[in-house]
Amino acid sequence: VAGLRACDPDVYVCLDAHLDLREAYAGNPLSHATVAHHALDVVDEIVVLGGRSGSEDGWQCAEDDDRITVVPPESVADWEPAFGARDVYLSVDIDAADPGFAPGTGTPEPFGLSPRTMHRVVREVGPSAVGFDVVEVNDSDDGQAAALGAKLLRAFVFAHAAGT
């Protein structure tokens, strides 16, 4: 959330398996499960790409709040960014990827995104992004999640540089 506040974007786009709209998780208001909730204090719009898991309250919040769009995994390949001149913060939660591609994360969810789809999103959003992060890489496995995160970071740097 500190990165969001520092960049003060208009839109928060996150590749994430989870909605992260909880007010608190396990009694902690500053948790990996509360990021989008806090982002609502900073941005005008949130787009969750690949969201497929969340609390009942989180899904209700996403449905009720016009500022939140959840694009399910099966629709991300067809999603096209349309931000105009608005500033975007792009966050890649590695658990957006299907665990077969990135098992090294704390909260894996099956039926996720392919690396190719994530790469396309990073390349398309990168030029208009004012900030970027890769989060929730817990690479206790064989390095796949870390390698994917590094490749997406590199794709962002190239896309952002080409767009400026």
C-alpha positions in Angstrom: 0.0 0.0 0.0 3.0 2.3 0.6 3.9 2.1 -3.1 0.3 3.1 -4.1 0.3 6.0 -1.7 3.7 7.2 -3.0 2.6 7.1 -6.6 -0.9 8.4 -6.0 -2.4 6.7 -9.1 -5.9 6.9 -10.5 -6.3 3.2 -11.1 -4.9 0.1 -9.3 -4.6 -2.9 -11.6 -3.7 -6.1 -10.0 -3.1 -9.6 -11.3 -4.3 -11.6 -8.3 -6.1 -14.8 -7.5 -7.7 -13.1 -4.5 -9.8 -10.1 -4.2 -7.9 -8.8 -1.1 -10.9 -6.7 0.0 -11.0 -7.8 3.6 -10.9 -5.1 6.3 -8.7 -7.4 8.4 -7.3 -10.9 8.2 -6.5 -12.9 11.3 -7.0 -9.7 13.3 -4.5 -7.8 11.2 -5.8 -4.8 9.2 -2.5 -4.6 7.3 -2.3 -8.0 5.6 -1.9 -9.5 2.2 -5.7 -10.0 2.2 -6.5 -6.3 2.8 -4.5 -4.6 0.0 -7.3 -3.8 -2.3 -9.4 -2.6 0.6 -6.8 -0.1 1.4 -6.2 0.8 -2.2 -9.8 2.1 -2.3 -8.6 5.0 0.0 -6.1 6.0 -2.7 -7.4 5.2 -6.2 -10.6 5.9 -8.2 -10.8 2.5 -9.7 -9.6 -1.1 -9.0 -9.3 -3.8 -11.7 -8.6 -7.3 -10.4 -7.4 -9.6 -13.2 -7.7 -13.3 -12.5 -9.7 -13.0 -9.3 -11.1 -16.4 -8.4 -11.1 -16.5 -4.6 -12.2 -14.1 -1.8 -14.4 -13.8 1.2 -18.1 -13.6 0.9 -17.9 -10.0 2.1 -15.2 -9.3 -0.5 -17.3 -10.6 -3.4 -20.3 -8.5 -2.1 -18.1 -5.4 -1.9 -16.8 -6.0 -5.5 -20.4 -6.4 -6.7 -21.7 -3.3 -4.9 -18.9 -0.9 -5.5 -18.8 0.6 -9.0 -15.1 1.4 -8.6 -14.2 -2.3 -8.6 -14.0 -4.6 -11.6 -13.1 -8.3 -11.3 -12.1 -10.0 -14.5 -12.2 -13.8 -14.0 -9.3 -15.9 -15.3 -11.2 -17.1 -18.4 -11.8 -13.5 -19.5 -8.4 -11.9 -18.9 -7.1 -12.9 -22.3 -9.9 -10.8 -23.9 -9.5 -7.9 -21.5 -8.1 -4.7 -23.0 -6.8 -1.8 -20.9 -8.6 1.5 -21.5 -7.1 4.1 -19.1 -6.6 7.1 -21.3 -4.3 9.6 -19.6 -5.0 8.2 -16.1 -2.1 7.0 -14.0 -2.1 3.3 -13.3 -0.3 1.3 -10.6 0.2 -2.3 -11.7 0.7 -5.0 -9.1 1.5 -8.6 -9.9 0.6 -11.1 -7.1 2.3 -14.2 -8.3 -0.6 -16.3 -7.1 -2.6 -15.0 -10.1 -0.6 -17.6 -12.1 -1.9 -21.1 -12.1 0.1 -23.1 -9.5 1.4 -25.4 -12.2 3.5 -22.4 -13.4 4.2 -20.7 -10.1 3.9 -23.1 -7.1 6.1 -20.9 -4.9 3.5 -18.7 -3.3 1.8 -18.6 0.1 -1.8 -19.0 -1.1 -1.9 -20.9 -4.4 -5.3 -21.1 -6.2 -5.9 -23.6 -9.1 -7.3 -22.6 -12.5 -5.1 -19.5 -12.7 -3.6 -17.4 -15.5 -0.9 -18.6 -17.9 2.5 -16.8 -17.9 1.8 -15.7 -21.5 -1.5 -14.0 -20.4 0.3 -12.3 -17.5 3.1 -11.2 -19.8 0.6 -9.6 -22.2 -1.1 -7.6 -19.4 2.2 -6.3 -18.1 3.3 -5.3 -21.6 0.0 -3.5 -22.3 -0.4 -1.8 -18.9 3.3 -1.0 -18.4 3.6 2.1 -20.6 0.9 3.9 -18.6 2.0 2.7 -15.2 3.5 5.0 -12.6 4.3 2.2 -10.3 4.8 -1.6 -10.3 5.4 -4.5 -7.9 5.6 -8.2 -7.8 4.3 -9.7 -4.5 3.7 -13.0 -2.6 6.7 -14.9 -4.1 7.5 -17.5 -1.5 9.9 -19.5 -3.5 10.4 -22.5 -1.3 9.8 -24.7 -4.3 12.0 -25.0 -7.4 12.4 -21.4 -8.5 9.5 -21.3 -11.0 7.6 -18.5 -9.1 10.8 -16.4 -8.7 11.7 -16.9 -12.4 8.2 -15.9 -13.5 8.2 -12.8 -11.2 11.6 -11.8 -12.6 10.5 -12.2 -16.2 7.4 -10.1 -15.6 9.5 -7.4 -13.8 11.8 -7.3 -16.8 8.8 -7.1 -19.2 7.5 -4.2 -17.2 10.8 -2.3 -17.4 11.0 -2.8 -21.1 7.3 -1.8 -21.7 7.5 1.2 -19.4 10.7 2.5 -21.1 9.3 2.0 -24.5 6.1 3.9 -23.6 7.9 7.0 -22.2 
